[in-house]
């Protein structure tokens, strides 16, 4: 069961990364452009993760 729950969480996170943050929107052709895209993407993901685990952040129902 533990692995099944982990798989669901991984699939949920991957969907969030693709659709919510735009991981799949990259259309560049150079290493530099890809690196910029991934850097900004990683910063956005870190921000959302920190907000999600911050106890002071109000949750919406």
TORKE-64510 format. One record per residue: residue in one letter; x, y, z of N, C-alpha, C, CB in turn. Coordinates in nm, 3 decimals. Glycine has a CB too. Layout:
% TORKE-64510
r rest = A, nX = X, nY = Y, nZ = Z, caX = X, caY = Y, caZ = Z, cX = X, cY = Y, cZ = Z, cbX = X, cbY = Y, cbZ = Z
...
//
This chain:
% TORKE-64510
r rest = X, nX = 0.082, nY = -0.118, nZ = 0.000, caX = 0.000, caY = 0.000, caZ = 0.000, cX = 0.087, cY = 0.125, cZ = 0.000, cbX = -0.093, cbY = -0.001, cbZ = 0.120
r rest = X, nX = 0.196, nY = 0.121, nZ = 0.071, caX = 0.280, caY = 0.240, caZ = 0.080, cX = 0.329, cY = 0.282, cZ = -0.058, cbX = 0.399, cbY = 0.215, cbZ = 0.173
r rest = X, nX = 0.370, nY = 0.184, nZ = -0.138, caX = 0.420, caY = 0.215, caZ = -0.272, cX = 0.308, cY = 0.264, cZ = -0.363, cbX = 0.488, cbY = 0.092, cbZ = -0.334
r rest = X, nX = 0.189, nY = 0.210, nZ = -0.346, caX = 0.075, caY = 0.255, caZ = -0.427, cX = 0.043, cY = 0.400, cZ = -0.396, cbX = -0.049, cbY = 0.166, cbZ = -0.401
r rest = X, nX = 0.048, nY = 0.438, nZ = -0.268, caX = 0.022, caY = 0.577, caZ = -0.231, cX = 0.132, cY = 0.668, cZ = -0.284, cbX = 0.011, cbY = 0.590, cbZ = -0.078
r rest = X, nX = 0.256, nY = 0.621, nZ = -0.280, caX = 0.367, caY = 0.701, caZ = -0.332, cX = 0.350, cY = 0.724, cZ = -0.482, cbX = 0.502, cbY = 0.634, cbZ = -0.304
r rest = X, nX = 0.306, nY = 0.622, nZ = -0.553, caX = 0.289, caY = 0.635, caZ = -0.697, cX = 0.182, cY = 0.739, cZ = -0.729, cbX = 0.252, cbY = 0.499, cbZ = -0.760
r rest = X, nX = 0.072, nY = 0.736, nZ = -0.655, caX = -0.033, caY = 0.836, caZ = -0.678, cX = 0.019, cY = 0.976, cZ = -0.653, cbX = -0.154, cbY = 0.809, cbZ = -0.588
r rest = X, nX = 0.099, nY = 0.991, nZ = -0.548, caX = 0.154, caY = 1.124, caZ = -0.516, cX = 0.249, cY = 1.170, cZ = -0.626, cbX = 0.227, cbY = 1.121, cbZ = -0.381
r rest = X, nX = 0.332, nY = 1.079, nZ = -0.674, caX = 0.425, caY = 1.114, caZ = -0.782, cX = 0.350, cY = 1.153, cZ = -0.907, cbX = 0.520, cbY = 0.996, cbZ = -0.813
r rest = X, nX = 0.246, nY = 1.078, nZ = -0.943, caX = 0.167, caY = 1.111, caZ = -1.061, cX = 0.097, cY = 1.246, cZ = -1.044, cbX = 0.064, cbY = 1.002, cbZ = -1.090
r rest = X, nX = 0.046, nY = 1.272, nZ = -0.926, caX = -0.018, caY = 1.402, caZ = -0.899, cX = 0.082, cY = 1.516, cZ = -0.913, cbX = -0.080, cbY = 1.403, cbZ = -0.758
r rest = X, nX = 0.200, nY = 1.499, nZ = -0.854, caX = 0.302, caY = 1.603, caZ = -0.862, cX = 0.346, cY = 1.626, cZ = -1.006, cbX = 0.423, cbY = 1.566, cbZ = -0.776
r rest = X, nX = 0.363, nY = 1.519, nZ = -1.081, caX = 0.405, caY = 1.532, caZ = -1.221, cX = 0.299, cY = 1.607, cZ = -1.302, cbX = 0.431, cbY = 1.394, cbZ = -1.282
r rest = X, nX = 0.171, nY = 1.574, nZ = -1.280, caX = 0.063, caY = 1.645, caZ = -1.348, cX = 0.065, cY = 1.793, cZ = -1.312, cbX = -0.073, cbY = 1.583, cbZ = -1.312
r rest = X, nX = 0.086, nY = 1.822, nZ = -1.183, caX = 0.093, caY = 1.962, caZ = -1.139, cX = 0.209, cY = 2.035, cZ = -1.205, cbX = 0.106, cbY = 1.968, cbZ = -0.986
r rest = X, nX = 0.322, nY = 1.968, nZ = -1.216, caX = 0.439, caY = 2.030, caZ = -1.277, cX = 0.416, cY = 2.057, cZ = -1.426, cbX = 0.562, cbY = 1.941, cbZ = -1.259
r rest = X, nX = 0.356, nY = 1.962, nZ = -1.495, caX = 0.332, caY = 1.980, caZ = -1.637, cX = 0.228, cY = 2.087, cZ = -1.665, cbX = 0.289, cbY = 1.849, cbZ = -1.698
r rest = X, nX = 0.114, nY = 2.076, nZ = -1.601, caX = 0.003, caY = 2.164, caZ = -1.636, cX = 0.001, cY = 2.293, cZ = -1.555, cbX = -0.126, cbY = 2.092, cbZ = -1.617
r rest = X, nX = 0.035, nY = 2.285, nZ = -1.429, caX = 0.028, caY = 2.403, caZ = -1.345, cX = 0.145, cY = 2.497, cZ = -1.359, cbX = 0.016, cbY = 2.362, cbZ = -1.204
r rest = X, nX = 0.264, nY = 2.441, nZ = -1.378, caX = 0.384, caY = 2.524, caZ = -1.383, cX = 0.445, cY = 2.536, cZ = -1.523, cbX = 0.488, cbY = 2.469, cbZ = -1.290
r rest = X, nX = 0.398, nY = 2.458, nZ = -1.616, caX = 0.444, caY = 2.473, caZ = -1.754, cX = 0.571, cY = 2.398, cZ = -1.789, cbX = 0.463, cbY = 2.613, cbZ = -1.782
r rest = X, nX = 0.597, nY = 2.288, nZ = -1.724, caX = 0.717, caY = 2.210, caZ = -1.756, cX = 0.716, cY = 2.164, cZ = -1.902, cbX = 0.727, cbY = 2.089, cbZ = -1.663
r rest = X, nX = 0.598, nY = 2.137, nZ = -1.956, caX = 0.590, caY = 2.087, caZ = -2.093, cX = 0.579, cY = 2.198, cZ = -2.198, cbX = 0.471, cbY = 1.996, cbZ = -2.105
r rest = X, nX = 0.593, nY = 2.324, nZ = -2.160, caX = 0.581, caY = 2.434, caZ = -2.256, cX = 0.713, cY = 2.475, cZ = -2.319, cbX = 0.521, cbY = 2.553, cbZ = -2.189
r rest = X, nX = 0.819, nY = 2.409, nZ = -2.287, caX = 0.949, caY = 2.447, caZ = -2.341, cX = 0.958, cY = 2.414, cZ = -2.489, cbX = 1.062, cbY = 2.377, cbZ = -2.264
r rest = X, nX = 0.997, nY = 2.513, nZ = -2.571, caX = 1.013, caY = 2.492, caZ = -2.713, cX = 1.145, cY = 2.547, cZ = -2.764, cbX = 0.898, cbY = 2.555, cbZ = -2.789
r rest = X, nX = 1.238, nY = 2.570, nZ = -2.674, caX = 1.368, caY = 2.624, caZ = -2.714, cX = 1.455, cY = 2.521, cZ = -2.782, cbX = 1.439, cbY = 2.680, cbZ = -2.595
r rest = X, nX = 1.563, nY = 2.568, nZ = -2.841, caX = 1.650, caY = 2.478, caZ = -2.914, cX = 1.793, cY = 2.478, cZ = -2.862, cbX = 1.650, cbY = 2.516, cbZ = -3.059
r rest = X, nX = 1.825, nY = 2.563, nZ = -2.767, caX = 1.963, caY = 2.569, caZ = -2.721, cX = 1.971, cY = 2.530, cZ = -2.574, cbX = 2.020, cbY = 2.710, cbZ = -2.741
r rest = X, nX = 2.091, nY = 2.493, nZ = -2.533, caX = 2.116, caY = 2.456, caZ = -2.394, cX = 2.087, cY = 2.573, cZ = -2.301, cbX = 2.261, cbY = 2.408, cbZ = -2.377
r rest = X, nX = 2.130, nY = 2.691, nZ = -2.340, caX = 2.113, caY = 2.810, caZ = -2.255, cX = 1.965, cY = 2.839, cZ = -2.230, cbX = 2.180, cbY = 2.931, cbZ = -2.320
r rest = X, nX = 1.884, nY = 2.832, nZ = -2.332, caX = 1.741, caY = 2.859, caZ = -2.318, cX = 1.675, cY = 2.752, cZ = -2.231, cbX = 1.672, cbY = 2.867, cbZ = -2.456
r rest = X, nX = 1.712, nY = 2.626, nZ = -2.254, caX = 1.658, caY = 2.517, caZ = -2.171, cX = 1.696, cY = 2.537, cZ = -2.025, cbX = 1.709, cbY = 2.380, cbZ = -2.222
r rest = X, nX = 1.819, nY = 2.576, nZ = -2.002, caX = 1.868, caY = 2.597, caZ = -1.866, cX = 1.790, cY = 2.709, cZ = -1.798, cbX = 2.018, cbY = 2.629, cbZ = -1.867
r rest = X, nX = 1.762, nY = 2.817, nZ = -1.868, caX = 1.684, caY = 2.928, caZ = -1.811, cX = 1.542, cY = 2.881, cZ = -1.776, cbX = 1.677, cbY = 3.047, cbZ = -1.910
r rest = X, nX = 1.482, nY = 2.806, nZ = -1.866, caX = 1.347, caY = 2.755, caZ = -1.845, cX = 1.342, cY = 2.666, cZ = -1.720, cbX = 1.298, cbY = 2.677, cbZ = -1.968
r rest = X, nX = 1.434, nY = 2.574, nZ = -1.710, caX = 1.436, caY = 2.481, caZ = -1.597, cX = 1.469, cY = 2.553, cZ = -1.467, cbX = 1.537, cbY = 2.368, cbZ = -1.622
r rest = X, nX = 1.554, nY = 2.654, nZ = -1.472, caX = 1.587, caY = 2.730, caZ = -1.352, cX = 1.464, cY = 2.804, cZ = -1.299, cbX = 1.700, cbY = 2.829, cbZ = -1.381
r rest = X, nX = 1.392, nY = 2.871, nZ = -1.386, caX = 1.271, caY = 2.941, caZ = -1.344, cX = 1.164, cY = 2.843, cZ = -1.296, cbX = 1.216, cbY = 3.027, cbZ = -1.459
r rest = X, nX = 1.152, nY = 2.733, nZ = -1.366, caX = 1.057, caY = 2.630, caZ = -1.328, cX = 1.087, cY = 2.576, cZ = -1.188, cbX = 1.058, cbY = 2.517, cbZ = -1.431
r rest = X, nX = 1.215, nY = 2.551, nZ = -1.160, caX = 1.256, caY = 2.498, caZ = -1.030, cX = 1.229, cY = 2.600, cZ = -0.919, cbX = 1.405, cbY = 2.461, cbZ = -1.031
r rest = X, nX = 1.253, nY = 2.727, nZ = -0.947, caX = 1.224, caY = 2.832, caZ = -0.848, cX = 1.074, cY = 2.838, cZ = -0.818, cbX = 1.274, cbY = 2.969, cbZ = -0.898
r rest = X, nX = 0.991, nY = 2.827, nZ = -0.921, caX = 0.846, caY = 2.829, caZ = -0.900, cX = 0.801, cY = 2.707, cZ = -0.820, cbX = 0.772, cbY = 2.834, cbZ = -1.035
r rest = X, nX = 0.857, nY = 2.592, nZ = -0.851, caX = 0.822, caY = 2.470, caZ = -0.777, cX = 0.863, cY = 2.481, cZ = -0.630, cbX = 0.890, cbY = 2.348, cbZ = -0.842
r rest = X, nX = 0.980, nY = 2.534, nZ = -0.604, caX = 1.027, caY = 2.550, caZ = -0.466, cX = 0.936, cY = 2.648, cZ = -0.390, cbX = 1.173, cbY = 2.601, cbZ = -0.463
r rest = X, nX = 0.898, nY = 2.756, nZ = -0.455, caX = 0.808, caY = 2.853, caZ = -0.392, cX = 0.675, cY = 2.789, cZ = -0.353, cbX = 0.784, cbY = 2.972, cbZ = -0.485
r rest = X, nX = 0.616, nY = 2.714, nZ = -0.446, caX = 0.488, caY = 2.651, caZ = -0.418, cX = 0.500, cY = 2.544, cZ = -0.310, cbX = 0.431, cbY = 2.591, cbZ = -0.545
r rest = X, nX = 0.609, nY = 2.471, nZ = -0.310, caX = 0.629, caY = 2.369, caZ = -0.208, cX = 0.643, cY = 2.432, cZ = -0.070, cbX = 0.754, cbY = 2.284, cbZ = -0.240
r rest = X, nX = 0.718, nY = 2.540, nZ = -0.061, caX = 0.733, caY = 2.608, caZ = 0.067, cX = 0.601, cY = 2.666, cZ = 0.115, cbX = 0.838, cbY = 2.719, cbZ = 0.056
r rest = X, nX = 0.524, nY = 2.720, nZ = 0.024, caX = 0.391, caY = 2.772, caZ = 0.062, cX = 0.299, cY = 2.662, cZ = 0.108, cbX = 0.328, cbY = 2.846, cbZ = -0.055
r rest = X, nX = 0.306, nY = 2.548, nZ = 0.042, caX = 0.220, caY = 2.437, caZ = 0.078, cX = 0.246, cY = 2.388, cZ = 0.220, cbX = 0.238, cbY = 2.322, cbZ = -0.021
r rest = X, nX = 0.372, nY = 2.389, nZ = 0.262, caX = 0.408, caY = 2.338, caZ = 0.394, cX = 0.420, cY = 2.446, cZ = 0.501, cbX = 0.536, cbY = 2.263, cbZ = 0.385
r rest = X, nX = 0.390, nY = 2.570, nZ = 0.466, caX = 0.395, caY = 2.679, caZ = 0.564, cX = 0.266, cY = 2.678, cZ = 0.646, cbX = 0.415, cbY = 2.817, cbZ = 0.493
r rest = X, nX = 0.276, nY = 2.661, nZ = 0.778, caX = 0.154, caY = 2.654, caZ = 0.859, cX = 0.079, cY = 2.788, cZ = 0.866, cbX = 0.188, cbY = 2.608, cbZ = 1.000
r rest = X, nX = 0.144, nY = 2.897, nZ = 0.834, caX = 0.080, caY = 3.029, caZ = 0.840, cX = -0.002, cY = 3.060, cZ = 0.715, cbX = 0.185, cbY = 3.136, cbZ = 0.860
r rest = X, nX = 0.017, nY = 2.985, nZ = 0.608, caX = -0.054, caY = 3.009, caZ = 0.483, cX = -0.198, cY = 2.963, cZ = 0.497, cbX = 0.015, cbY = 2.938, cbZ = 0.366
r rest = X, nX = -0.294, nY = 3.051, nZ = 0.469, caX = -0.435, caY = 3.009, caZ = 0.478, cX = -0.469, cY = 2.909, cZ = 0.366, cbX = -0.529, cbY = 3.133, cbZ = 0.469
r rest = X, nX = -0.547, nY = 2.810, nZ = 0.399, caX = -0.588, caY = 2.711, caZ = 0.299, cX = -0.726, cY = 2.747, cZ = 0.248, cbX = -0.586, cbY = 2.567, cbZ = 0.358
r rest = X, nX = -0.751, nY = 2.716, nZ = 0.123, caX = -0.881, caY = 2.740, caZ = 0.065, cX = -0.960, cY = 2.610, cZ = 0.064, cbX = -0.869, cbY = 2.799, cbZ = -0.077
r rest = X, nX = -1.088, nY = 2.619, nZ = 0.085, caX = -1.172, caY = 2.499, caZ = 0.092, cX = -1.221, cY = 2.458, cZ = -0.042, cbX = -1.289, cbY = 2.520, cbZ = 0.182
//
